Amino acid sequence: MTTPTTSGERQQPGNDEPPGTAGASSWLVEARQFVAAVTRVAAKDAGARAALRSGVGKGLDDVPRMHRIVAPLLPGAVLRDTEGQRAFYTVAALIAAYHRHGALGPDEQPGQGENDSARPAAAAVDADPAAEPGIPEQRAARRAQAERQRSERFGDSLGQSYAAAVARGGRQGIRESAAETRLNLLCKQSTSGLHRHLPSAVRQLCDRSTAPDWARLLVDLRTWPQQRRRVARWWLQDYYRARQAADLAGALTADDASTPAGPAS
């Protein structure tokens, strides 16, 4: 078995890199194409969806029904890479089992734009020239723009997905303590452990209408065997950055609501 250690590491999405300096990595481009193809098949063909769903929580040698659908979609680089193939099969099975296929339009990229609730609401300041933001609003708007650019380049990590689920609040969301517990548990796993725990984690997110960015999840799964600690760091950092941004946006909204209106002209 060969693993794409050196070349693969250079292609991975890295939160350590400055946003806006390059386009999406080749692995992320491949992942987005794969996710789009699997989503289309699963949405149109109930038999294919059932075949893909049969692979949830299973290894490569235990999913004979999936090969007809997944094997033709695999990039050549993973044909001799067992762990790389496992990432593709795992994500395909999770999409079939938990993704809300009816929510996708014909041109919509799955996994993108689903975590907007984790991003600062102050982004609206950019679109409203009459808002006349103060310093906190300007900082929040600049941060929101930077996060959007980073999302376009790298996708949204699992940490951002959990932050979005927490931001939904109430019964529609996930309690902050539960999200932190789940995310920390995932970050401690070996490759086999991560694949074993992912189905319940993804189901928890999708039940709250906060599906993960499937393409970014696929790339992170491919990266995990060589860079587990680094990817885990990205997930945790993204989670806490998104939570802080959501808290800031909430505070700004509360301040606006408590500010008395001026006299009518």
HELIX and SHEET records of a PDB file:
HELIX    1   1 THR A    6  GLN A   11  1                                   6    
HELIX    2   2 SER A   26  LYS A   44  1                                  19    
HELIX    3   3 ALA A   46  ARG A   53  1                                   8    
HELIX    4   4 LEU A   60  ASP A   62  5                                   3    
HELIX    5   5 HIS A   67  VAL A   70  1                                   4    
HELIX    6   6 ALA A   71  LEU A   73  5                                   3    
HELIX    7   7 GLY A   76  VAL A   78  5                                   3    
HELIX    8   8 THR A   82  TYR A   98  1                                  17    
HELIX    9   9 HIS A  101  ALA A  103  5                                   3    
HELIX   10  10 ASP A  116  ALA A  118  5                                   3    
HELIX   11  11 ALA A  121  ALA A  123  5                                   3    
HELIX   12  12 ALA A  124  ALA A  127  1                                   4    
HELIX   13  13 ILE A  135  PHE A  154  1                                  20    
HELIX   14  14 LEU A  158  ARG A  168  1                                  11    
HELIX   15  15 GLY A  170  GLN A  172  5                                   3    
HELIX   16  16 GLU A  176  CYS A  187  1                                  12    
HELIX   17  17 THR A  191  ASP A  207  1                                  17    
HELIX   18  18 TRP A  214  SER A  258  1                                  45    
END                                                                             
